[in-house]
Amino acid sequence: MRQRWESLLLGLLGGLLAGGLLWWVRPSAGNAPPAASTPAWPVVQIVKRADPAVVAVINEQWQGGRLGTKGLGSGVAVTAAGDIVTNYHVVAGAAAVVVVTEDGRRYKARLVGVDPATDLAVLQIADHHLPHLPLAKSSRVQPGELVVAIGQALGLSHSVTAGIVSAPDRTMYRDGWSYHLIQTDAAINPGNSGGPLVNQQDQVIGINSSKIARTGVEGIGFSIPSDTVRYVLQEILRYGYVRRPWVGIQVANRVNQGGGLLVVRVYPDSPAARAGIRAGDLVLRMAGRPVKDLRTMVAVLEHTAIGTSVPLVVARGSELLSVHVRLSVRPKANAPAL
């Protein structure tokens, strides 16, 4: 009996000691380790806020008598009405376009309009309450700004890469036209096309479009500036296409020495025709600028509004003529660049 009471007392004492020891080692409120805080790395919060506005864009085309997936890209909602911007090359040739939201909902999208010249397209879906990201003013973008690219890189849904703005305004040339792009070292891979380049204010500063894929070249990707996106979006929503100024001539570089562009064709009822320009004329100056090549004329048109009267100096044989061409809207179908 005594042995049983001794065992019981020892057990109670052990429990009290253990409890006391646990109480003693338990940290006080003042010594408790700090609670987990919001990560200092800003990309985490940028992605949390921006990702719901990013969608997958599926290009479906007829294959063997049935619709099948031809390509996959990205898009981003940029208005409260749910208008989605993507690249033209993402939806080019599509018989149907499907949009998949962050939470997996699928919608057949309506293609509102495209602009191959800037590689942009606008889509709309039935869900008008899609979260959206506002468009920044890309003219204010500075080199070194932190940026985040979100998209379906290589088909991997909602992939995130981060980097900086390497250059806010790179000029690239194709077919005589100039393209002003934002250069970034954030990784841009196939499938990222059409997705947003986002700043720390959760604004879209560009639509990711391309990269330089070459051996030995890394970290050179390009985005279409948000100022361009805003203009194209407004034009497409209002007119269904992007209106551009038009002279109405086809030109070629002069073969012999000297500057100027040779007019090889004047389109009927065009601004050039109404101004009296003829095939065989040599355009020497446009808006006061010497015309050295096609880029000169394109640069003038890029910064001149429709309806503006533009002065040209042309040579016709040994005669110099000064004419004024009132720019009109470039026809939608099969129109020349100028």
C-alpha positions as CSV (number, residue, x, y, z in Angstrom):
1,M,0.0,0.0,0.0
2,R,2.8,2.4,0.9
3,Q,4.6,1.6,-2.3
4,R,1.4,2.4,-4.3
5,W,1.1,5.8,-2.5
6,E,4.8,6.6,-3.2
7,S,4.3,5.8,-6.8
8,L,1.2,8.0,-7.0
9,L,3.0,10.9,-5.3
10,L,6.0,10.6,-7.6
11,G,3.7,10.6,-10.6
12,L,1.9,13.8,-9.4
13,L,5.2,15.5,-8.6
14,G,6.5,14.6,-12.0
15,G,3.4,16.0,-13.7
16,L,3.7,19.2,-11.7
17,L,7.4,19.6,-12.4
18,A,6.8,18.9,-16.1
19,G,4.0,21.5,-16.2
20,G,6.1,24.0,-14.4
21,L,9.0,23.4,-16.7
22,L,6.8,23.8,-19.7
23,W,5.4,27.0,-18.2
24,W,9.0,28.2,-17.5
25,V,10.3,27.6,-21.1
26,R,7.1,28.9,-22.8
27,P,8.0,32.3,-24.3
28,S,6.3,35.3,-23.0
29,A,4.4,37.6,-25.3
30,G,7.3,40.0,-25.3
31,N,9.8,37.4,-26.3
32,A,7.6,35.6,-28.9
33,P,9.1,35.3,-32.4
34,P,7.6,37.8,-34.9
35,A,4.6,36.7,-36.9
36,A,5.1,36.1,-40.6
37,S,5.0,39.5,-42.3
38,T,4.2,40.6,-45.9
39,P,7.1,39.6,-48.1
40,A,9.5,42.5,-48.8
41,W,9.9,41.4,-52.4
42,P,7.3,43.4,-54.3
43,V,6.8,41.0,-57.1
44,V,4.7,38.7,-54.8
45,Q,2.1,41.4,-54.2
46,I,2.2,42.6,-57.8
47,V,1.3,39.1,-59.1
48,K,-1.4,38.6,-56.5
49,R,-3.1,41.8,-57.7
50,A,-2.4,41.5,-61.4
51,D,-2.8,37.8,-62.2
52,P,-6.6,37.6,-62.1
53,A,-6.8,40.0,-65.1
54,V,-4.5,37.8,-67.2
55,V,-6.1,35.2,-69.5
56,A,-5.1,32.4,-71.8
57,V,-6.0,32.9,-75.4
58,I,-6.5,29.8,-77.6
59,N,-6.4,30.0,-81.4
60,E,-8.7,27.3,-82.8
61,Q,-8.6,26.4,-86.5
62,W,-10.1,23.8,-88.7
63,Q,-8.0,20.7,-88.8
64,G,-9.2,17.5,-90.5
65,G,-12.8,18.7,-90.5
66,R,-12.9,19.7,-86.8
67,L,-11.8,22.6,-84.7
68,G,-8.5,22.1,-83.0
69,T,-6.0,24.2,-81.0
70,K,-3.6,25.8,-83.4
71,G,-1.8,28.1,-81.0
72,L,-1.8,29.4,-77.4
73,G,-1.0,32.9,-76.2
74,S,-2.0,35.3,-73.5
75,G,-4.2,38.4,-73.0
76,V,-5.1,40.9,-70.4
77,A,-8.3,42.7,-69.6
78,V,-7.6,46.5,-69.6
79,T,-11.0,48.1,-69.1
80,A,-13.8,47.9,-66.6
81,A,-16.0,46.5,-69.4
82,G,-13.7,43.5,-69.8
83,D,-12.1,44.4,-73.1
84,I,-9.1,42.1,-73.6
85,V,-6.0,43.0,-75.5
86,T,-3.7,40.4,-77.0
87,N,-1.3,40.2,-80.0
88,Y,-2.6,40.0,-83.5
89,H,-0.3,37.0,-84.2
90,V,-1.9,35.1,-81.4
91,V,-5.3,35.2,-83.1
92,A,-4.3,35.4,-86.8
93,G,-6.2,32.9,-88.9
94,A,-8.4,31.7,-86.1
95,A,-11.8,30.2,-86.9
96,A,-12.7,30.6,-83.2
97,V,-10.9,32.1,-80.2
98,V,-11.3,30.7,-76.7
99,V,-10.4,32.7,-73.6
100,V,-9.6,30.9,-70.3
101,T,-9.7,32.9,-67.1
102,E,-7.4,32.5,-64.1
103,D,-10.0,30.4,-62.3
104,G,-10.5,28.0,-65.3
105,R,-13.7,29.4,-66.8
106,R,-13.8,29.1,-70.6
107,Y,-15.5,31.6,-73.0
108,K,-15.8,31.8,-76.7
109,A,-14.4,35.3,-77.5
110,R,-15.6,37.8,-80.0
111,L,-12.9,39.3,-82.1
112,V,-13.7,43.0,-82.1
113,G,-10.8,44.1,-84.3
114,V,-7.2,43.6,-85.2
115,D,-4.3,45.8,-86.2
116,P,-1.5,43.8,-87.9
117,A,0.6,47.0,-88.2
118,T,1.1,47.1,-84.4
119,D,0.5,43.4,-83.8
120,L,-2.5,44.0,-81.5
121,A,-6.0,42.6,-81.3
122,V,-9.0,43.3,-79.1
123,L,-11.3,40.5,-77.7
124,Q,-14.6,40.6,-75.7
125,I,-16.2,37.8,-73.7
126,A,-19.6,37.4,-72.0
127,D,-18.1,38.1,-68.5
128,H,-18.1,41.9,-68.3
129,H,-16.9,41.8,-64.7
130,L,-13.5,40.4,-65.4
131,P,-10.8,42.0,-63.2
132,H,-8.8,44.5,-65.2
133,L,-5.5,46.3,-65.1
134,P,-5.3,50.0,-66.1
135,L,-3.0,51.2,-68.9
136,A,0.0,53.2,-67.7
137,K,1.4,56.2,-69.6
138,S,4.4,54.4,-71.2
139,S,5.9,57.8,-72.2
140,R,6.8,58.1,-68.5
141,V,8.5,54.8,-68.2
142,Q,12.1,55.0,-67.0
143,P,15.1,52.6,-67.5
144,G,15.6,50.4,-64.5
145,E,12.0,50.2,-63.4
146,L,10.9,46.9,-61.9
147,V,8.5,45.0,-64.2
148,V,6.7,41.7,-64.1
149,A,5.6,39.6,-67.2
150,I,2.7,37.2,-66.7
151,G,1.5,34.7,-69.3
152,Q,1.2,31.2,-70.6
153,A,5.0,30.7,-71.2
154,L,5.4,27.4,-73.2
155,G,1.8,26.5,-72.2
156,L,2.6,26.7,-68.5
157,S,-0.3,28.6,-67.1
158,H,0.2,32.0,-65.5
159,S,4.0,31.9,-65.5
160,V,5.7,34.9,-63.9
161,T,9.0,36.4,-64.7
162,A,10.5,39.6,-63.4
163,G,13.1,42.1,-64.5
164,I,13.6,45.7,-65.3
165,V,13.0,48.1,-68.2
166,S,16.2,47.9,-70.2
167,A,15.1,50.7,-72.6
168,P,11.8,52.6,-72.7
169,D,11.8,53.3,-76.5
170,R,13.6,51.0,-78.9
171,T,12.9,51.6,-82.6
172,M,12.6,48.6,-84.8
173,Y,12.0,48.7,-88.6
174,R,10.1,46.3,-90.8
175,D,8.8,46.9,-94.3
176,G,9.7,50.5,-94.0
177,W,7.6,51.1,-91.0
178,S,9.0,51.9,-87.6
179,Y,7.9,50.2,-84.4
180,H,8.5,51.8,-81.0
181,L,8.9,49.1,-78.3
182,I,9.8,48.7,-74.6
183,Q,12.9,46.5,-74.1
184,T,13.0,44.4,-71.0
185,D,15.2,41.7,-69.5
186,A,12.2,39.9,-68.0
187,A,12.1,36.5,-69.8
188,I,9.6,36.5,-72.7
189,N,8.9,33.1,-74.1
190,P,6.5,31.6,-76.6
191,G,3.0,31.8,-75.0
192,N,3.8,35.0,-73.3
193,S,2.7,36.9,-76.4
194,G,-0.2,39.1,-75.6
195,G,0.3,39.1,-71.9
196,P,1.0,42.2,-69.8
197,L,4.2,43.8,-68.7
198,V,3.2,45.2,-65.3
199,N,4.8,47.9,-63.1
200,Q,4.8,48.3,-59.3
201,Q,1.6,50.3,-59.5
202,D,-0.3,47.3,-61.0
203,Q,-0.5,49.1,-64.4
204,V,0.1,47.6,-67.8
205,I,3.1,49.4,-69.4
206,G,3.3,47.1,-72.4
207,I,1.9,44.0,-74.2
208,N,4.6,41.4,-74.5
209,S,5.2,40.6,-78.2
210,S,8.6,39.2,-79.1
211,K,12.2,38.4,-78.1
212,I,15.5,38.1,-79.8
213,A,16.0,34.3,-80.0
214,R,19.6,33.9,-81.0
215,T,22.5,31.8,-79.7
216,G,24.4,33.9,-77.2
217,V,21.6,36.4,-76.7
218,E,19.7,36.5,-73.4
219,G,17.4,38.9,-71.7
220,I,16.2,41.0,-74.7
221,G,12.5,41.0,-74.9
222,F,10.1,43.5,-76.3
223,S,6.7,44.9,-75.4
224,I,4.3,47.1,-77.3
225,P,4.0,50.4,-75.2
226,S,0.8,51.1,-73.4
227,D,0.4,54.4,-75.2
228,T,0.2,52.5,-78.5
229,V,-2.2,50.0,-77.0
230,R,-4.5,52.7,-75.7
231,Y,-4.7,54.4,-79.1
232,V,-5.3,51.1,-81.0
233,L,-7.9,50.0,-78.4
234,Q,-9.8,53.3,-78.7
235,E,-9.8,53.1,-82.5
236,I,-10.9,49.5,-82.7
237,L,-13.7,50.0,-80.1
238,R,-15.0,53.0,-82.0
239,Y,-14.4,52.1,-85.7
240,G,-13.6,48.4,-85.7
241,Y,-10.1,49.1,-87.1
242,V,-7.3,51.6,-86.7
243,R,-7.5,54.7,-89.0
244,R,-4.2,55.9,-90.4
245,P,-3.3,58.9,-92.5
246,W,-2.9,58.2,-96.2
247,V,-1.2,60.0,-99.1
248,G,-2.2,57.5,-101.8
249,I,1.1,56.9,-103.6
250,Q,3.4,54.0,-104.2
251,V,7.1,54.9,-104.1
252,A,10.5,53.5,-104.8
253,N,14.1,54.6,-104.0
254,R,15.7,56.7,-106.7
255,V,18.2,54.7,-108.6
256,N,20.7,57.4,-109.3
257,Q,22.5,59.5,-106.7
258,G,20.7,62.1,-104.5
259,G,17.8,61.8,-102.2
260,G,14.1,61.6,-102.8
261,L,11.6,58.9,-103.5
262,L,10.3,58.2,-107.0
263,V,6.5,58.0,-107.3
264,V,5.7,54.9,-109.3
265,R,1.9,55.0,-108.8
266,V,-0.8,57.5,-107.8
267,Y,-4.0,55.9,-106.5
268,P,-7.2,57.3,-108.0
269,D,-9.2,59.7,-105.9
270,S,-6.4,59.8,-103.3
271,P,-5.0,62.9,-101.5
272,A,-2.0,62.7,-103.8
273,A,-4.2,62.6,-106.9
274,R,-6.2,65.6,-105.7
275,A,-3.0,67.5,-105.1
276,G,-1.8,66.9,-108.7
277,I,1.0,64.5,-108.0
278,R,1.9,62.3,-110.9
279,A,3.7,59.0,-111.5
280,G,7.3,59.9,-112.3
281,D,7.5,62.8,-109.8
282,L,10.3,62.7,-107.3
283,V,9.4,63.6,-103.7
284,L,12.3,65.6,-102.3
285,R,10.8,67.1,-99.1
286,M,7.8,66.3,-96.8
287,A,6.7,68.6,-94.0
288,G,10.0,70.5,-94.4
289,R,12.1,67.4,-94.0
290,P,14.5,66.1,-96.7
291,V,13.2,62.7,-97.9
292,K,16.1,60.3,-97.8
293,D,14.2,57.1,-97.7
294,L,10.8,55.6,-96.9
295,R,11.4,55.9,-93.2
296,T,11.3,59.7,-93.5
297,M,7.8,59.8,-95.0
298,V,6.6,57.1,-92.5
299,A,7.9,59.1,-89.6
300,V,6.0,62.2,-90.8
301,L,2.8,60.2,-91.2
302,E,3.1,58.6,-87.8
303,H,3.0,62.0,-86.1
304,T,0.4,63.8,-88.4
305,A,-3.3,63.7,-87.8
306,I,-5.8,62.7,-90.5
307,G,-7.1,65.8,-92.2
308,T,-3.8,67.7,-91.9
309,S,-2.5,69.5,-95.0
310,V,1.2,68.4,-95.4
311,P,3.5,70.4,-97.7
312,L,5.6,68.4,-100.3
313,V,8.3,69.5,-102.6
314,V,8.5,67.3,-105.8
315,A,10.7,67.4,-108.8
316,R,9.0,67.0,-112.2
317,G,11.7,66.9,-114.8
318,S,13.7,70.1,-114.3
319,E,10.9,71.8,-112.4
320,L,10.4,72.0,-108.7
321,L,6.8,72.1,-107.5
322,S,5.4,72.8,-104.0
323,V,2.1,71.0,-103.3
324,H,-0.1,70.5,-100.3
325,V,-1.6,67.1,-99.6
326,R,-4.5,66.9,-97.2
327,L,-4.2,63.5,-95.6
328,S,-7.3,61.2,-95.6
329,V,-8.1,57.9,-93.9
330,R,-6.2,55.0,-95.4
331,P,-8.6,52.6,-97.0
332,K,-9.0,49.3,-95.0
333,A,-8.6,46.8,-97.8
334,N,-5.4,46.3,-99.8
335,A,-4.2,49.9,-99.4
336,P,-0.5,50.9,-99.9
337,A,1.5,51.9,-96.9
338,L,1.6,55.6,-98.0
